[in-house]
């Protein structure tokens, strides 16, 4: 850094990905969090970058594909349990047919 700075070129140290991952301040401040993922186990990921004292944020893993299907069909589309079951059976048949071709 001394060489470019001596030529009036702005220069500074930059942390690498591994250094950032291991930085204790980033973990203490919540910028990096370790969470439990249902399929991958414990993973480290970026925390919520927005910090407001009266609005704490919980960092969770994203839901798996299809995790909220029944909730969406029932609450958002107002389908009955019978309609949801029929929909899911039709989806299974469509998936099976797609696998055959």
N, C-alpha and C positions, 0 to 999 in steps of 0.2 A: 504494500500500500504506500510505502514511502516514495517509491519511484514515481508512480503517477501523480501523487500529491505534490511532489517537488516540481513537477511540470505544470502545476495548477489544474490538474485533472482531478475532479472530485472522485474519491474512492473510499470504500469502507468495507468492513468485514460483513460477510453474508453467511448466515447459518445454513447448513445443508439439511435435507429432509430428516436424516437420522438425528442430527443435533436438535431440531425442532421437536421431534417425537420424544426425545429424552429430556427436554427442558423442564425442570421442576416448576418453574414459575407458570408455564402454560398449563400445567396440570392443576396447580394450586388455585389459579384464577378461573378455572373452568373452561379455558379455551380448548383444551383437549380433555375428553372424558372417556372412561372405559365403562362399557355397558355390557349386559348379557344379551346375546342374540339367540333366538330360539334354534337356529340351524348352525350358526358359525361359532357359538360359544362366546367367550369374552373378546370384545373387539374395542380398539381405541379409535375414536373419531372426533372431528371438530365439535366443540360445544356450540351453544347459541351465542353468536357474536353481540347481540343486543343485550345490554345490561341496564335494568331499571330496578331500583331498590324495592319498589312496591309490586313488581311483576316478575317474580322468579320464574325461570323456565326449567322444566324437566326434560332432559334429553333421553329419548327412547329410540329403539330401533324401529325402522319402518315395518309396517305390517307385511306379512307374506302374501303372495298372490292369492286372492280369493278369501282372505281372512274376514272380510266384512260383507261378503256377498249376501248372506241371509239378511243382515241388518239393512242393507241398501234395498233389497227386494221388498222387505216387509215395511220399513218405515218410509222410505222415499217413494216407492212405487205402489204402496198399499196392497201388496199381494198377500193372499191368505197362505197359511201353512201348506195347504193342499196345492195351491198354485206354485209355490216355491218348490215343493217336492217334484211336481210335474216338470217344471223348468229345469231342475237339476238332472232329472232322468233324461230329458231331451238333450241336454248339454253332454251328458256322458255318452249317449248314443252317437251324437255328432262327432265327438272326439274319437270314438272307436272307429267310426266310418272313415275319418280322416287318416287314422293310422294304417288302415287297410290299403288305401290307395297309394 
